[in-house]
Amino acid sequence: MARAAGLFGTPFYLYDGDALRARVAQLRTALPGVAFFYSLKANPNLSVVSRLIAAGAGAEVCSRLELETALAAGAPPDRILMVGPAKSADELARAVDLGIAAIVADSLDELEEIDALARARGTVQPVALRINPDFSATGARLSMGGRATQFGLDQPLLPDTLTALRALPGLRLAGLHVYMGTRILSPEVIAANTRQILALADEMLADGPLDFVDVGGGFGVAYHEGEVPLDLAAVAGALNPMIRAFRARHPGTRVAIELGRYMVAEAGIFVTRIRRNKRTKGEQFAICDGGSNLHAAAAGQGFMRRNFPISLHDAEGQPRAGTPERWSATGPLCTPMDVIASGIELPAPRPDDLLCLHHSGAYGPSASPTDFLGFGAPAEVIADGDRLSLASPAPRWQERLSRQQPLSAPPSAAPLVLPAPFDHPALARLDGLRALFERTGARLEEDPAACADLWQEPLVRALTTIGVPEAFNGFPLSQTPLGLSECPYPLHVAMIERLARMDASCILALQGPSLSGGAVLAMGTPDQQARFFAPWRDGPQGTFFAVTEPEVGSDASAGRTRIDTDSEGRMWLSGEKMLVGNIARSSVGLVFAHHAGSRRAALVLLEMDRLAREIQNGQLGIARLPTNGLRGADLARITMERLPIDPGMILGDGSTATLRDGFMAINGVFERNRPVVAALALGNGRGILDRLAIAGATGFADLERRHLALLHRLAGVLEDYAEGRPRAHRISQIKLQAVAFSDALAARIPARAPQALLADPLLRRKMRDARAFEYMEGTSSIHLLNAFRAFAAQVPA
Ligand SMILES: Cc1ncc(COP(=O)(O)O)c(C=O)c1O
């Protein structure tokens, strides 16, 4: 429990996979020959359902999501029943397409509807009839048959309905279904119900066998003091002779039992953390981070407000010892009804303690108002032995907000409400750079040197040198009209997004410390840092970070660039790198290589003005490669053929301690660059959408929404950074999604934009740029690998 709390945060539900499997096994042993169907309504979590299905249960489903969950969990269609009083045409059509074991119909109307669907498909759909019998259930906490309800067909209507059914060629009568009630704890009541249902079936089976008679279930679980757990052996003792006799009379017909609560309740606990204690007017409360919003049943919704079995643990999961006191546990809601345990007698709770509600595996999150006050659904975790997996993550607020943004109007009509940091007031002050960026972007297409124009602008100079240590920075941000003395990383990314609306290519052409600056700061000696950063005291300096190689991509460990050392300690660098990054205009950069013998990693600092001779005689070659889009980025190849280097060029002081740091630094550098690439792609996309909106183009509303959703997700990633917990897979995911969005947007334009706009050079350039983000920073496989690593390590999405 404490481990799950540490991994996934509170509040959460924790399910025990072994207990789920054991429960199905107990049922199958106790009641041999009975077909068990798991009612997904009790807990539709895919991980829970898949374990029950694997243990031999079929599935009873009510909605499209439950149906698809059952399938995804591995239930074959012929082990699925669909039950419910208001099935939609979509649900029925899907069930018929799959040919599930039976659709349990409640009326003749519904039978006719299913018949039409089946005939239209040329199939015959098995159906069962749900009967509301003339007898009634005693002993169920909630009775659902034998009285007026919306469920099933009244028993007296049965003969006429059967006659009508026989005339419907698209249907085959496969079963009978009676559901008397739920939360039954008495074996005698279950036996009495079953006896009456089987007698009713005897009458119906006079016409021939059915596949099954579903006698309901309703097996209960003891939650409250004074309740006695259902005695499964006693149920078996009463039911087995009855079922054996029934099978003897009707050899072709199976007895089916559908169970929700009994299969899952005791396999789950709800864990919530105590935020603070409060004593008020003589009473003691522990206020928890999750309450009835996540566990409505514990607060009495659905049945009586009485305490669930409960235990209190310290933050390490140890049971709290001490003299019991009387207190109540409440949740985060705004209502005094939000009490999940009242007047319990346990040791005094302390903030950060974990409160655990047992027997909570059924009717938990899916039967609770999880969105009330916006706290959202809890994480759900499943344990198989010692192994914990995140079965369902707690959705982040960003995704929930972005799903419901009512955004269809062009931005000029309805100003976008952007998430922080994209709403920072300083960003609007960048708008004055638009003309310069658009003009320079156009010139960069032909002339890489055009980026010098950008440097003429003082604000651009200050933006370019973000990341240069103060001691070397001649162009501090504090001297600009932005009103900023520093630029935290999330705001830096937001600035890049804003500028990319104007021209993404210009940003890539700017001569800042870019990727290599971070590595030099992390690993370089003071002398190397000075050599790298000093030029920014009074002018621009282009830099490059050469890791990527033509055949191995940016997987640093697989690189072939190597450093050879001879017996006298002389060193040479050989290899080939291909990268986005202005090498041709750079005065300094880093090359990632391995020492030939030891495979130790190293970053080699190349200062171009010291290497003129080597360039001249071909030991160092730099070639610009043709690109289509993002011309300012300058795709280039750098080749080194026994380029002489000295120890002072190898980053760090040469000790082995820096080796690990080297890898860490590279990872960190790439990691920080991924949100930047996403910001470039999204900014460029925004620029395109704005231009389309100005021209009155329609047909892009879905992409507007997608754009905003992605911006929210990027904001979430940046928040992770700001809180010091970057998550590689989330970053990779947003980078891939932003690139895919960019592609989709560019692809839509030829079909949907006004013709005149297609000739607009600015839009055309942005469209070309939109397609070029794919090759920036890490191949897709690296991002997929990140996603896989996170999956294997069970890191929340
Ligand atoms: C038709 C039907 N089947 C199955 C169930 C599951 O009940 P339980 O979780 O008590 O087993 C219900 C509960 O309402 C139901 O109405």
The ligand as an SDF file (V2000), in Angstrom:
LIG
                    3D

 16 16  0  0  0  0  0  0  0  0999 V2000
  -29.1280   -7.3890  -13.9230 C   0  0  0  0  0  0  0  0  0  0  0  0
  -27.9920   -7.2880  -12.9410 C   0  0  0  0  0  0  0  0  0  0  0  0
  -27.0120   -8.1890  -12.9960 N   0  0  0  0  0  0  0  0  0  0  0  0
  -25.9680   -8.1400  -12.1440 C   0  0  0  0  0  0  0  0  0  0  0  0
  -25.8790   -7.1650  -11.1670 C   0  0  0  0  0  0  0  0  0  0  0  0
  -24.7040   -7.1910  -10.2690 C   0  0  0  0  0  0  0  0  0  0  0  0
  -25.0450   -7.2660   -8.9460 O   0  0  0  0  0  0  0  0  0  0  0  0
  -23.9890   -7.6390   -7.8480 P   0  0  0  0  0  0  0  0  0  0  0  0
  -22.8620   -6.6820   -7.9920 O   0  0  0  0  0  0  0  0  0  0  0  0
  -24.7200   -7.4630   -6.5620 O   0  0  0  0  0  0  0  0  0  0  0  0
  -23.5600   -9.0380   -8.0630 O   0  0  0  0  0  0  0  0  0  0  0  0
  -26.8930   -6.2020  -11.0570 C   0  0  0  0  0  0  0  0  0  0  0  0
  -26.8290   -5.1480  -10.0660 C   0  0  0  0  0  0  0  0  0  0  0  0
  -27.5650   -4.1980  -10.0400 O   0  0  0  0  0  0  0  0  0  0  0  0
  -27.9770   -6.2670  -11.9790 C   0  0  0  0  0  0  0  0  0  0  0  0
  -28.9700   -5.3560  -11.9270 O   0  0  0  0  0  0  0  0  0  0  0  0
  1  2  1  0
  2  3  1  0
  2 15  2  0
  3  4  2  0
  4  5  1  0
  5  6  1  0
  5 12  2  0
  6  7  1  0
  7  8  1  0
  8  9  2  0
  8 10  1  0
  8 11  1  0
 12 13  1  0
 12 15  1  0
 13 14  2  0
 15 16  1  0
M  END
$$$$
